[in-house]
């Protein structure tokens, strides 16, 4: 307990110094907000550790602390599906008179649950049919279109890889490590091939977005104003660089 308090105190002092540098230091020494929040996460984790240890060592105040958590946690979104679990008594006979117990109410609580991502295999079967009378020709449904012909991934899998890479900033090698924990061995170069082919098929969306941006009177990139005269050249160069980068990856 004492060690945890000392660690928390030291981290608070460090955060205060970083806040002072962020507020009063030179521009080159200022820290982004996200980096500052990393330090606060450490302090909050240590505080939660200490509170849990206190719940175990002094259970008499555990209920009061639990009520405090319930009052500060807010409400869960209404659009999430609810899976109800009924925890009922086994014996519904009164222990005094042996009469049958009747229900007078219930206590209801909600907790946030998470179902981890689950891989599955999508099997496509195409039955073949032939006529017994003439025995000529075979009828079969055409092969469904695929984003990557001859490839393993479905469109949903490729979309997940793209979102994880560009929206969540998760590199491909880390995604490969995540998949390996599920027993799916995918090389980073394979994921890069998926990204490159998906980028090719997303060209209409890129061109539409580029056209919309070119219609704006002002555009800003890296805190530098791009005026209306050279914005087309800027975006053409940027698009070419992105295409070349995607091809190399």
MODELLER restraints for C-alpha pairs under 7 A, 6 or more apart:
rsr = mdl.restraints
at = mdl.atoms
rsr.add(forms.Gaussian(group=physical.xy_distance, feature=features.Distance(at['CA:1:A'], at['CA:50:A']), mean=6.72, stdev=0.5))
rsr.add(forms.Gaussian(group=physical.xy_distance, feature=features.Distance(at['CA:4:A'], at['CA:46:A']), mean=6.76, stdev=0.5))
rsr.add(forms.Gaussian(group=physical.xy_distance, feature=features.Distance(at['CA:4:A'], at['CA:50:A']), mean=6.94, stdev=0.5))
rsr.add(forms.Gaussian(group=physical.xy_distance, feature=features.Distance(at['CA:8:A'], at['CA:43:A']), mean=5.87, stdev=0.5))
rsr.add(forms.Gaussian(group=physical.xy_distance, feature=features.Distance(at['CA:8:A'], at['CA:46:A']), mean=6.52, stdev=0.5))
rsr.add(forms.Gaussian(group=physical.xy_distance, feature=features.Distance(at['CA:11:A'], at['CA:43:A']), mean=6.57, stdev=0.5))
rsr.add(forms.Gaussian(group=physical.xy_distance, feature=features.Distance(at['CA:15:A'], at['CA:39:A']), mean=6.47, stdev=0.5))
rsr.add(forms.Gaussian(group=physical.xy_distance, feature=features.Distance(at['CA:21:A'], at['CA:29:A']), mean=6.84, stdev=0.5))
rsr.add(forms.Gaussian(group=physical.xy_distance, feature=features.Distance(at['CA:21:A'], at['CA:30:A']), mean=6.28, stdev=0.5))
rsr.add(forms.Gaussian(group=physical.xy_distance, feature=features.Distance(at['CA:22:A'], at['CA:29:A']), mean=6.97, stdev=0.5))
rsr.add(forms.Gaussian(group=physical.xy_distance, feature=features.Distance(at['CA:22:A'], at['CA:30:A']), mean=4.36, stdev=0.5))
rsr.add(forms.Gaussian(group=physical.xy_distance, feature=features.Distance(at['CA:22:A'], at['CA:31:A']), mean=5.56, stdev=0.5))
rsr.add(forms.Gaussian(group=physical.xy_distance, feature=features.Distance(at['CA:55:A'], at['CA:62:A']), mean=5.21, stdev=0.5))
rsr.add(forms.Gaussian(group=physical.xy_distance, feature=features.Distance(at['CA:92:A'], at['CA:100:A']), mean=6.13, stdev=0.5))
rsr.add(forms.Gaussian(group=physical.xy_distance, feature=features.Distance(at['CA:92:A'], at['CA:101:A']), mean=5.33, stdev=0.5))
rsr.add(forms.Gaussian(group=physical.xy_distance, feature=features.Distance(at['CA:93:A'], at['CA:99:A']), mean=5.59, stdev=0.5))
rsr.add(forms.Gaussian(group=physical.xy_distance, feature=features.Distance(at['CA:93:A'], at['CA:100:A']), mean=4.77, stdev=0.5))
rsr.add(forms.Gaussian(group=physical.xy_distance, feature=features.Distance(at['CA:93:A'], at['CA:101:A']), mean=5.60, stdev=0.5))
rsr.add(forms.Gaussian(group=physical.xy_distance, feature=features.Distance(at['CA:94:A'], at['CA:100:A']), mean=6.07, stdev=0.5))
rsr.add(forms.Gaussian(group=physical.xy_distance, feature=features.Distance(at['CA:94:A'], at['CA:101:A']), mean=5.96, stdev=0.5))
rsr.add(forms.Gaussian(group=physical.xy_distance, feature=features.Distance(at['CA:126:A'], at['CA:140:A']), mean=6.64, stdev=0.5))
rsr.add(forms.Gaussian(group=physical.xy_distance, feature=features.Distance(at['CA:126:A'], at['CA:141:A']), mean=6.29, stdev=0.5))
rsr.add(forms.Gaussian(group=physical.xy_distance, feature=features.Distance(at['CA:127:A'], at['CA:140:A']), mean=6.29, stdev=0.5))
rsr.add(forms.Gaussian(group=physical.xy_distance, feature=features.Distance(at['CA:128:A'], at['CA:138:A']), mean=6.52, stdev=0.5))
rsr.add(forms.Gaussian(group=physical.xy_distance, feature=features.Distance(at['CA:128:A'], at['CA:139:A']), mean=5.84, stdev=0.5))
rsr.add(forms.Gaussian(group=physical.xy_distance, feature=features.Distance(at['CA:128:A'], at['CA:140:A']), mean=4.90, stdev=0.5))
rsr.add(forms.Gaussian(group=physical.xy_distance, feature=features.Distance(at['CA:129:A'], at['CA:138:A']), mean=5.58, stdev=0.5))
rsr.add(forms.Gaussian(group=physical.xy_distance, feature=features.Distance(at['CA:129:A'], at['CA:139:A']), mean=5.01, stdev=0.5))
rsr.add(forms.Gaussian(group=physical.xy_distance, feature=features.Distance(at['CA:129:A'], at['CA:140:A']), mean=6.38, stdev=0.5))
rsr.add(forms.Gaussian(group=physical.xy_distance, feature=features.Distance(at['CA:130:A'], at['CA:137:A']), mean=6.38, stdev=0.5))
rsr.add(forms.Gaussian(group=physical.xy_distance, feature=features.Distance(at['CA:130:A'], at['CA:138:A']), mean=4.87, stdev=0.5))
rsr.add(forms.Gaussian(group=physical.xy_distance, feature=features.Distance(at['CA:130:A'], at['CA:139:A']), mean=6.26, stdev=0.5))
rsr.add(forms.Gaussian(group=physical.xy_distance, feature=features.Distance(at['CA:147:A'], at['CA:155:A']), mean=6.54, stdev=0.5))
rsr.add(forms.Gaussian(group=physical.xy_distance, feature=features.Distance(at['CA:158:A'], at['CA:194:A']), mean=6.67, stdev=0.5))
rsr.add(forms.Gaussian(group=physical.xy_distance, feature=features.Distance(at['CA:162:A'], at['CA:195:A']), mean=6.63, stdev=0.5))
rsr.add(forms.Gaussian(group=physical.xy_distance, feature=features.Distance(at['CA:164:A'], at['CA:170:A']), mean=5.39, stdev=0.5))
rsr.add(forms.Gaussian(group=physical.xy_distance, feature=features.Distance(at['CA:165:A'], at['CA:171:A']), mean=5.62, stdev=0.5))
rsr.add(forms.Gaussian(group=physical.xy_distance, feature=features.Distance(at['CA:165:A'], at['CA:172:A']), mean=6.75, stdev=0.5))
rsr.add(forms.Gaussian(group=physical.xy_distance, feature=features.Distance(at['CA:172:A'], at['CA:188:A']), mean=5.77, stdev=0.5))
rsr.add(forms.Gaussian(group=physical.xy_distance, feature=features.Distance(at['CA:172:A'], at['CA:191:A']), mean=6.53, stdev=0.5))
rsr.add(forms.Gaussian(group=physical.xy_distance, feature=features.Distance(at['CA:173:A'], at['CA:188:A']), mean=5.30, stdev=0.5))
rsr.add(forms.Gaussian(group=physical.xy_distance, feature=features.Distance(at['CA:176:A'], at['CA:186:A']), mean=5.80, stdev=0.5))
rsr.add(forms.Gaussian(group=physical.xy_distance, feature=features.Distance(at['CA:176:A'], at['CA:187:A']), mean=6.44, stdev=0.5))
rsr.add(forms.Gaussian(group=physical.xy_distance, feature=features.Distance(at['CA:176:A'], at['CA:188:A']), mean=6.14, stdev=0.5))
rsr.add(forms.Gaussian(group=physical.xy_distance, feature=features.Distance(at['CA:179:A'], at['CA:185:A']), mean=6.72, stdev=0.5))
rsr.add(forms.Gaussian(group=physical.xy_distance, feature=features.Distance(at['CA:192:A'], at['CA:249:A']), mean=5.51, stdev=0.5))
rsr.add(forms.Gaussian(group=physical.xy_distance, feature=features.Distance(at['CA:196:A'], at['CA:246:A']), mean=5.58, stdev=0.5))
rsr.add(forms.Gaussian(group=physical.xy_distance, feature=features.Distance(at['CA:196:A'], at['CA:247:A']), mean=5.98, stdev=0.5))
rsr.add(forms.Gaussian(group=physical.xy_distance, feature=features.Distance(at['CA:214:A'], at['CA:232:A']), mean=6.56, stdev=0.5))
rsr.add(forms.Gaussian(group=physical.xy_distance, feature=features.Distance(at['CA:217:A'], at['CA:228:A']), mean=6.10, stdev=0.5))
rsr.add(forms.Gaussian(group=physical.xy_distance, feature=features.Distance(at['CA:218:A'], at['CA:226:A']), mean=6.63, stdev=0.5))
rsr.add(forms.Gaussian(group=physical.xy_distance, feature=features.Distance(at['CA:218:A'], at['CA:227:A']), mean=5.90, stdev=0.5))
rsr.add(forms.Gaussian(group=physical.xy_distance, feature=features.Distance(at['CA:218:A'], at['CA:228:A']), mean=6.35, stdev=0.5))
rsr.add(forms.Gaussian(group=physical.xy_distance, feature=features.Distance(at['CA:219:A'], at['CA:225:A']), mean=6.34, stdev=0.5))
rsr.add(forms.Gaussian(group=physical.xy_distance, feature=features.Distance(at['CA:219:A'], at['CA:226:A']), mean=5.36, stdev=0.5))
rsr.add(forms.Gaussian(group=physical.xy_distance, feature=features.Distance(at['CA:219:A'], at['CA:227:A']), mean=6.86, stdev=0.5))
rsr.add(forms.Gaussian(group=physical.xy_distance, feature=features.Distance(at['CA:220:A'], at['CA:226:A']), mean=5.69, stdev=0.5))
